């Protein structure tokens, strides 16, 4: 893939450091970054206060946003790095909301059918980077960034998401997958840690 366009997505739980790593990688390789919509998301605050009421609305919003982003990425001629893939919406978040009783079966089945139709038109990333983080690290980083709507986030919810991520990653066959064990890394503040990730990316993509 040397001198050719590459499409990389970073996957990981809430608080795993996806956005920070996306920016660092974009700066390092001069790739265009695509970030998840958080600050201007019209449903997120309501969702965290009443998951059952707003789960379907939130998931459809994210699916629509990520579908549009994914299509734009595929049309670009330059390399890109994406903060969270479209596949995580159905495999992680919607799945967990249904298992928790926060999304009923009718909405969940409808959502999965919509997801399947939309993603059938998409080419997956050349490389998926999964930031594997333990629950204590996730909780610590969520507290550090201090978003009001996340301050009462249930740890059991994060734990369920982690379990679903592991199930999904173990079965992921859509492309190359790089798993980063992030608990002992501080790629934001320690250059040597970030350089380890850069080296792994270059090796996986042959760049």
PyMOL commands that set and color helices and strands:
alter all, ss='L'
color gray80, all
select helices_A, chain A and resi 18-29+44-49+51-75+87-99+105-119+135-145+148-150+155-171+191-205
alter helices_A, ss='H'
color red, helices_A
select strands_A, chain A and resi 7-12+32-34+80-83+127-132+176-181
alter strands_A, ss='S'
color yellow, strands_A
deselect
rebuild
show_as cartoon
